[in-house]
């Protein structure tokens, strides 16, 4: 087997190299928002609850880092 033949074996085929035909390639934002109707209605409350939970987690973590004076965020008594 020649060295060039082994390298050709690892090249992608034409089918793999082709760009996927994206459904929303040149659509506007309003057209993309219309696709939200495809989301099952049962998942919308779950998304809201998860979004609120992530928001509260971010808020409480940021508040803890800002307010807590006992937490060391940098080294102390460092000799340069």
C-alpha positions in Angstrom: 0.0 0.0 0.0 1.4 3.4 -0.9 1.5 6.2 1.7 -0.8 8.5 -0.4 -3.4 5.8 -0.6 -3.6 5.6 3.2 -4.0 9.3 3.5 -6.9 9.3 0.9 -8.6 6.8 3.1 -9.0 9.4 5.9 -10.3 12.2 3.7 -14.0 13.0 4.0 -16.3 11.9 1.3 -18.3 14.3 -0.9 -21.4 13.6 1.1 -19.7 14.6 4.4 -18.1 17.7 2.9 -21.4 19.1 1.6 -22.9 22.0 3.6 -26.1 21.0 5.4 -29.1 22.6 4.1 -30.1 24.7 7.1 -33.8 25.3 7.5 -33.4 28.9 8.8 -30.4 30.2 6.8 -31.7 33.6 5.8 -34.8 34.1 8.0 -35.5 37.1 10.0 -35.9 37.1 13.8 -39.7 37.2 13.5 -39.7 34.1 11.3 -37.4 32.3 13.8 -39.8 33.3 16.7 -42.6 31.6 14.8 -40.8 28.3 15.2 -41.4 28.6 19.0 -44.9 27.2 18.2 -43.2 23.9 17.5 -42.3 23.6 21.2 -44.7 21.3 23.0 -46.8 23.4 25.5 -46.0 21.0 28.3 -42.3 22.1 28.2 -43.0 25.9 28.5 -43.6 25.9 32.3 -40.6 23.7 32.8 -38.5 26.2 30.8 -39.8 29.1 32.9 -39.0 27.2 36.2 -35.5 26.3 35.1 -34.9 29.8 33.9 -36.0 31.3 37.2 -33.9 28.8 39.1 -30.8 29.6 37.1 -31.4 33.3 37.6 -31.7 33.0 41.4 -28.6 30.8 41.5 -26.6 33.4 39.6 -28.0 36.2 41.8 -27.2 34.3 45.1 -23.7 33.4 43.9 -22.9 36.9 42.9 -24.3 38.3 46.1 -22.3 35.8 48.2 -19.0 36.9 46.4 -19.8 40.6 46.9 -21.2 40.7 50.4 -19.3 38.0 52.3 -16.2 39.5 53.9 -15.0 36.2 55.4 -14.4 34.7 52.0 -10.9 35.2 50.7 -10.9 36.0 47.0 -7.2 36.8 46.8 -4.0 35.9 48.7 -3.2 37.7 51.9 0.2 38.3 53.5 2.0 37.7 50.2 5.6 38.7 50.1 6.8 39.9 46.8 
